[in-house]
């Protein structure tokens, strides 16, 4: 059966207004003899005995048997976005799932397929359709999602060869088999703040047994890669889709080593930041393909500029695993930057690059009309959002549209008369909002003194879903820590500065920065300083 391309089309189910009603519909669709986990039984015990409408049952059966996921879409609609994010419950669209299953089909016929975070079962159902005789193992911690998954498996005729484990993937054990196991899925993205100390110890300890130092700041999706490496054997294959931040960040270093040294990475396909792989999530996307649970001789890597390009997961530039091992950031391999040669110079030789000042409490120090009045002399037009620079592009002529930051001197005795009275009243209001209690306020010379830097001749964005925007600061705006300021080490004319800005905006790509969660490309000051520009621009 072909993978349906529009699961939402069948998502509206008559009478499903809460999770109990969804559990009730699943119960009506499943055979009465279905064996479920204790947590699923608890859900079923709590549902009302009111019969489910025949129309809802008929429509659901028809939709599922046509390959859509109405129950999964219903579950997503019932859960607030904040809860889904906390649980890492982001269901994969067919535009991403289908190429992954197609790649698995090129690797041979697995005896067993494992989805470590199955959700409503999109991957395991697609794998079951692709591999007629494979045993299907779906792992899911959410009991309601597990009920949905069982219902989908039943209505697609796969119950007899499937096993649903309502458990944490990190706890499961797989029996040894003769033949290949395929691991496939979308490991849940849960940040380390929501992972308990016990599991963090499990993560670092097991990496240590593999000879790899790991940071406990890793998200749950990295835990799932590790568990897969612990389960996989030499015959196995796998493909996972995750957010792409691990390509560059420090806590991703352990996964990068795991892929090259233990999981046998053979493919890495990264959606460009502008491509929205998961609707409404604002995250970058990376698909990893691995084979053989051992180092491979070559790896296919590529940047994918549209979802239609994603289809062929066996394509891409060929690189050696040693090249990946040598790279501190894998995005630099996927997005190669310009070569270093005698005709270029690093930007850091020409400019000091300084991050903007941290206010410590934007709600207080970024001025608004709802605040006590202040004299204009202490309200400084400032870049407070990346969009301030992106909107004006190459040249900031006027600061009239910018928000203003309260920038007071450390010594308040320099203000007198009405000016001092206004400032004292404002600081009283600021104390009521605890602006004097934050870490930044307590560690600067005077808690009320933000201390904005002098205007930088060139400003650039610090983090966005794109390459940085460089802007000639003709209007002499200040900047806080959403931007960097480029300060020439030697005097430069406006014409020379403008030429450098123009070249940077045309040539700097995302591969020079670091990819973080939610699809943001981050450029630290040192990375801006390492950018190389043509030598003739340096000489004016």
C-alpha positions in Angstrom: 0.0 0.0 0.0 1.3 3.5 -0.9 2.0 5.9 2.0 -0.8 8.5 2.2 0.3 12.0 1.6 -2.4 13.9 3.5 -3.2 12.4 7.0 -5.1 15.6 8.1 -7.7 15.1 5.4 -9.3 12.3 7.5 -8.7 13.7 11.0 -12.2 15.0 11.8 -14.0 12.3 13.8 -17.6 12.7 14.9 -18.0 13.1 18.7 -14.3 13.0 19.6 -13.9 16.0 21.9 -11.6 14.7 24.6 -9.0 11.9 25.2 -11.5 9.7 26.9 -13.7 9.7 23.8 -10.7 8.9 21.7 -9.8 5.9 24.0 -13.4 4.8 23.7 -13.3 4.9 19.9 -10.1 2.8 20.0 -11.8 0.3 22.3 -14.8 0.1 19.9 -12.4 -0.6 17.0 -10.2 -3.2 18.7 -11.2 -6.9 19.2 -12.4 -7.5 22.8 -9.7 -10.0 23.3 -6.9 -7.6 22.6 -4.1 -7.8 25.2 -3.0 -4.3 26.3 -0.6 -2.9 28.9 -1.6 -2.0 32.5 -1.5 1.7 31.7 -3.7 1.2 28.6 -6.2 -0.8 30.8 -6.3 2.0 33.2 -7.3 4.4 30.4 -10.0 2.0 29.1 -11.4 1.5 32.6 -12.0 5.2 32.9 -14.0 5.7 29.7 -17.8 5.9 29.7 -20.0 3.1 28.6 -21.8 5.2 26.1 -21.6 3.6 22.7 -19.6 5.2 19.9 -21.5 6.5 16.9 -21.6 4.0 14.0 -20.7 6.8 11.6 -17.5 7.6 13.5 -16.5 3.9 13.5 -17.2 3.5 9.8 -15.4 6.7 8.8 -12.4 5.8 10.9 -12.1 2.3 9.5 -12.3 3.6 6.0 -9.7 6.3 6.5 -7.2 4.0 8.2 -7.5 1.3 5.6 -6.8 3.9 3.0 -3.5 4.7 4.7 -4.4 7.9 6.6 -3.9 8.5 10.3 -7.2 10.1 11.6 -6.7 8.8 15.2 -3.1 10.2 15.4 -4.3 13.5 14.0 -7.1 13.5 16.5 -4.7 12.9 19.4 -2.5 15.7 18.3 -5.5 18.1 18.0 -6.6 17.2 21.6 -3.2 17.9 23.1 -2.0 21.5 23.7 1.2 22.3 21.7 3.1 22.9 25.0 2.3 19.4 26.2 3.3 17.8 22.9 6.6 19.6 22.9 7.3 18.5 26.5 6.6 14.9 25.5 8.5 15.1 22.3 5.4 14.1 20.4 5.9 15.4 16.9 4.4 13.1 14.3 6.3 12.7 11.0 4.7 13.9 7.7 4.7 11.5 4.7 7.0 13.8 2.8 9.8 12.8 5.2 8.7 9.3 6.1 8.3 8.0 2.6 11.9 8.6 1.5 13.2 7.0 4.7 11.1 3.8 4.0 12.2 3.8 0.4 15.9 3.9 1.5 15.3 1.0 3.8 13.9 -1.0 0.9 17.2 -0.6 -0.9 19.1 -2.1 2.0 17.6 -5.6 1.8 14.7 -7.3 3.6 14.7 -7.0 7.4 13.5 -9.8 9.5 12.5 -7.3 12.2 11.6 -3.6 12.2 11.9 -1.5 15.4 10.4 2.0 15.9 11.7 3.4 19.2 9.2 6.2 19.6 6.2 5.0 17.6 3.5 7.5 18.4 0.4 6.6 16.3 2.5 4.1 14.2 3.2 6.0 11.0 6.7 4.5 10.6 5.9 1.0 11.7 2.8 0.8 9.5 4.7 2.0 6.5 7.5 -0.5 7.2 4.9 -3.2 7.7 3.5 -2.4 4.2 7.0 -2.4 2.7 8.2 -5.6 4.3 5.4 -8.2 4.2 6.9 -10.8 6.6 8.9 -8.6 9.0 8.2 -8.7 12.7 7.2 -5.2 13.8 8.2 -3.9 17.2 6.8 -0.5 18.2 7.9 1.2 21.4 5.8 4.0 22.9 5.5 5.5 26.4 2.2 7.2 26.0 -0.7 4.8 26.8 -3.2 6.7 24.7 -0.9 6.8 21.7 -0.2 3.1 22.2 -4.0 2.4 22.0 -4.1 4.4 18.8 -1.1 2.5 17.5 -2.8 -0.9 18.3 -5.9 0.2 16.5 -4.0 1.2 13.4 -2.1 -2.1 13.4 -5.3 -4.1 13.8 -7.2 -2.2 11.0 -4.2 -2.6 8.7 -4.0 -6.3 9.3 -0.6 -6.3 11.0 -1.5 -7.3 14.6 -0.3 -11.0 14.4 3.2 -10.0 13.5 3.5 -6.9 15.7 4.4 -6.2 19.3 3.6 -2.9 21.0 5.8 -2.2 24.0 4.5 0.6 26.3 7.8 1.4 27.9 10.8 3.6 27.7 13.0 2.6 24.7 16.1 2.8 26.9 14.8 -0.1 29.0 13.9 -2.6 26.3 15.8 -5.7 25.3 15.7 -7.4 21.9 16.4 -11.1 21.5 19.1 -12.1 19.1 17.8 -13.1 15.7 19.2 -14.5 12.4 18.8 -11.8 9.9 18.7 -8.0 9.7 16.9 -5.6 12.0 15.9 -2.2 10.7 15.6 0.7 13.1 13.4 3.6 11.8 11.6 6.5 13.3 11.6 10.0 14.7 13.2 9.8 18.2 11.4 12.3 20.6 13.0 15.7 21.0 13.0 16.4 24.8 15.5 18.8 26.1 17.9 17.7 28.9 16.2 19.9 31.5 13.3 17.4 31.4 15.5 14.3 31.7 16.1 12.9 35.2 19.5 12.5 36.8 19.3 8.7 36.6 18.9 8.7 32.8 21.6 11.3 32.4 24.0 9.0 34.3 22.8 6.1 32.1 23.7 8.1 29.1 27.2 9.2 30.1 28.1 5.8 31.6 27.1 3.9 28.5 28.9 6.3 26.2 32.0 5.8 28.4 31.8 2.0 27.8 32.2 2.9 24.1 35.2 5.1 24.8 33.3 8.3 24.1 33.0 11.3 26.5 29.4 12.5 26.5 27.7 15.6 27.9 24.6 15.2 30.2 23.1 18.2 28.4 22.1 16.0 25.4 18.4 15.7 24.5 16.4 12.6 24.6 16.8 12.0 20.8 20.5 11.4 21.4 19.7 8.9 24.1 17.7 6.9 21.5 20.7 6.9 19.1 22.8 5.5 21.9 20.3 2.8 22.8 20.1 1.8 19.1 23.9 1.4 19.0 23.8 -0.8 22.1 21.1 -3.0 20.5 22.3 -3.1 16.9 24.5 -5.9 15.4 26.7 -6.0 12.3 23.8 -6.9 10.0 21.5 -4.1 11.0 20.5 -0.8 9.3 18.6 2.3 10.4 17.4 5.7 9.5 16.3 8.4 12.0 14.9 11.9 11.5 15.7 14.4 14.2 16.3 18.1 14.7 19.7 19.1 13.3 21.2 21.0 16.2 23.4 18.0 17.2 25.5 18.6 14.0 27.3 21.5 15.6 26.6 21.9 19.4 29.1 20.6 22.0 26.7 18.0 23.4 26.3 16.6 19.9 30.0 15.6 19.7 29.3 12.2 21.3 26.6 11.4 18.7 28.9 12.5 15.9 31.5 10.0 17.1 28.9 7.3 17.7 27.7 7.6 14.1 31.2 7.4 12.5 32.7 4.9 14.9 29.9 2.6 16.0 26.6 3.0 14.1 28.2 3.1 10.6 26.7 6.3 9.2 26.3 6.1 5.4 24.1 9.1 4.8 23.3 12.5 6.2 20.6 14.7 4.6 20.0 18.1 6.2 17.0 20.3 5.2 18.0 23.9 4.6 16.8 26.2 7.4 14.2 27.8 5.1 12.6 24.3 4.4 9.9 23.5 7.0 10.0 19.7 7.3 7.6 19.6 10.3 4.7 22.2 10.0 4.5 24.6 12.8 7.6 23.4 14.7 10.2 25.9 13.4 13.0 23.3 13.6 15.7 22.3 11.2 15.7 18.6 10.1 18.4 16.0 9.6 17.9 12.4 8.4 20.7 10.0 9.4 21.2 6.7 7.6 23.4 4.0 9.1 24.4 0.5 8.3 26.4 -2.4 9.7 27.0 -1.0 13.2 30.6 -0.4 12.2 32.7 2.3 10.5 31.9 2.7 6.8 34.2 3.6 3.9 32.2 6.6 2.7 29.3 8.8 3.7 26.8 10.6 1.4 26.1 14.2 2.7 23.9 16.9 1.3 21.9 20.0 2.0 18.3 19.6 0.8 16.7 22.8 -0.5 13.1 21.5 -0.9 11.0 18.6 0.3 10.8 17.2 -3.3 14.6 16.9 -3.3 14.5 14.7 -0.3 13.3 11.6 -2.2 16.7 10.0 -3.0 18.5 9.2 0.3 21.2 7.5 -1.6 22.4 10.7 -3.2 24.8 13.5 -2.0 28.5 14.4 -2.0 30.8 11.5 -1.0 33.0 12.3 2.0 35.2 10.1 4.1 34.3 9.3 7.7 37.7 10.7 8.6 36.5 14.1 7.3 33.5 14.0 9.6 35.7 13.0 12.5 38.1 15.9 11.9 35.3 18.5 11.7 34.2 20.2 14.9 30.9 21.1 13.3 29.4 18.8 10.7 27.4 21.7 9.0 30.8 22.9 7.7 31.0 19.6 5.8 27.4 19.8 4.5 27.7 23.5 3.6 31.4 24.0 2.6 32.7 27.5 3.1 35.1 29.3 0.9 38.7 28.0 0.7 41.4 29.8 2.6 44.0 31.2 0.3 46.4 34.1 -0.1 43.7 36.3 -1.8 41.5 36.4 1.4 41.9 37.7 4.9 40.0 36.7 8.1 37.5 39.3 9.2 39.0 39.3 12.6 42.2 40.9 11.3 40.1 43.9 10.3 37.5 44.1 13.0 36.9 43.3 16.7 33.5 41.5 16.9 31.6 42.2 20.1 28.3 40.8 21.2 25.8 43.4 22.3 25.2 44.1 25.9 22.9 41.9 28.0 20.2 44.0 29.7 19.3 41.3 32.3 15.6 42.2 32.1 14.3 43.3 28.7 10.8 43.8 30.2 12.3 46.6 32.2 15.1 48.1 30.3 13.6 48.0 26.8 11.4 51.0 27.1 7.6 50.9 26.4 4.8 53.3 26.5 3.3 51.6 29.5 6.3 52.5 31.7 6.9 55.6 33.9 8.2 58.5 31.8 11.9 59.1 31.4 14.0 61.9 29.9 14.9 61.3 26.2 18.6 61.6 27.1 18.6 58.1 28.7 16.4 56.4 26.0 18.8 55.1 23.4 17.6 53.8 20.0 18.8 50.2 19.9 18.7 47.0 17.9 16.6 44.8 20.1 15.5 42.2 17.5 17.1 40.5 14.6 14.3 41.8 12.4 15.5 45.3 13.1 18.5 44.5 10.8 16.8 42.1 8.5 14.1 44.7 7.7 16.6 47.4 6.6 19.0 44.9 4.9 22.4 46.4 3.9 22.0 49.9 5.4 20.4 51.4 8.5 19.9 55.1 7.8 17.5 56.0 10.6 16.8 54.9 14.1 13.3 56.3 14.3 11.6 52.9 14.1 13.8 51.2 16.7 12.8 50.6 20.3 14.7 52.4 22.9 16.8 51.0 25.7 17.1 52.7 29.1 20.8 53.4 29.5 21.6 55.0 32.9 25.0 56.1 34.1 26.4 54.1 37.1 26.6 57.3 39.1 23.1 58.8 39.3 24.4 62.0 40.8 25.0 63.2 37.2 21.2 63.7 36.9 19.6 66.7 38.5 16.1 68.3 38.8 13.2 66.9 37.0 15.5 64.5 35.2 16.6 62.9 38.4 13.0 62.7 39.8 11.9 60.8 36.7 14.8 58.4 37.0 14.2 57.8 40.7 10.5 57.0 40.0 11.4 54.7 37.2 13.9 52.8 39.4 11.2 52.4 42.1 9.0 50.8 39.4 11.9 48.7 38.2 12.5 47.3 41.8 8.8 46.4 42.0 9.5 44.2 38.9 12.6 42.8 40.6 15.0 44.2 38.0 17.6 44.5 40.8 17.4 40.8 41.7 18.6 39.1 38.5 22.0 37.6 38.1 23.1 40.2 35.6 21.9 43.1 37.7 23.7 41.7 40.8 27.0 41.3 39.0 27.4 44.7 37.3 28.8 47.9 38.7 25.3 49.4 39.3 22.2 47.2 38.9 20.4 49.9 36.9 23.2 50.6 34.4 22.9 48.5 31.2 26.1 50.0 29.7 25.4 49.9 26.0 28.4 49.8 23.8 29.3 52.7 21.4 27.7 52.4 18.0 29.4 49.8 15.8 30.0 50.8 12.2 28.7 47.4 11.1 26.1 45.3 12.8 25.1 41.7 12.2 22.5 39.3 13.5 23.5 36.7 16.0 20.8 34.0 15.6 18.1 33.5 12.9 16.8 30.8 10.6 19.2 32.1 7.9 22.7 33.4 7.3 23.5 36.5 9.3 22.4 39.9 8.1 25.2 42.4 7.9 24.1 46.1 8.0 26.1 49.3 7.7 25.1 51.3 10.8 24.9 54.8 9.3 22.2 55.8 11.9 24.6 54.9 14.7 22.1 52.6 16.5 23.3 50.7 19.6 22.8 47.0 20.0 22.0 44.5 22.7 22.8 40.8 22.7 20.6 39.9 19.7 23.4 41.3 17.4 27.1 41.7 17.1 29.0 44.9 16.5 32.0 45.0 14.1 34.5 47.6 15.2 37.3 48.4 12.7 40.8 48.0 14.1 42.0 50.8 11.8 40.0 53.7 10.4 37.8 52.8 7.4 35.8 54.9 5.0 32.0 54.5 4.7 32.6 53.3 1.1 35.0 50.6 2.2 32.6 49.5 5.0 29.7 49.4 2.6 31.7 47.2 0.1 32.5 44.7 2.9 28.8 44.6 4.0 27.7 44.0 0.5 30.2 41.1 0.0 29.4 39.5 3.3 25.6 39.5 2.6 26.2 37.9 -0.8 28.7 35.3 0.2 28.3 34.2 3.8 26.3 30.9 4.1 24.7 29.0 7.0 27.6 26.5 7.1 29.8 29.1 8.8 27.6 29.1 11.9 26.1 26.6 14.2 22.7 25.0 13.9 20.7 25.0 17.1 17.3 23.7 18.1 14.2 25.2 16.5 16.1 25.8 13.3 18.2 28.7 14.4 21.6 29.4 12.9 23.9 30.9 15.5 27.1 32.9 14.8 29.3 33.5 17.7 31.8 36.4 17.6 34.7 34.1 16.9 32.9 32.5 14.0 32.2 35.9 12.5 35.9 36.8 13.0 36.9 33.6 11.1 34.9 34.6 8.0 37.3 35.4 5.2 36.8 38.2 2.7 38.7 39.1 -0.4 42.0 40.9 0.3 41.2 43.8 -1.9 38.3 44.8 0.4 40.7 45.0 3.3 42.9 47.5 1.5 40.0 49.8 0.6 
